Amino acid sequence: MKPPHRRFRTRFWVEVVTASFSGALFLLTLVWKDWLEAFGIEPDNHDGTVEWLLVAGLLVLTAVCAVSARVEWRRTASAR
């Protein structure tokens, strides 16, 4: 017997997309430290402080969105 199809709220999909996008930017910033400067943005004059703050912020955003999406996934599974 085929299990019923899950219907996720829009919130779930926003969280998944946000976690994916911020995770990709997190990895990009770890690998390519001065990608901001490549676009002509020099907020710290090549000091690297802004990039490390960006890495920390993106890591937190990715974790929060991923956990929130997981909670939403489990809520949908228990509602069946």
Secondary structure, DSSP 8 states (H G I E B T S, - for coil): ---------HHHHHHHHHHHHHHHHHHHHHH-TTHHHHTT--TTTT-SHHHHHHHHHHHHHHHHHHHHHHHHHHHHHHT-
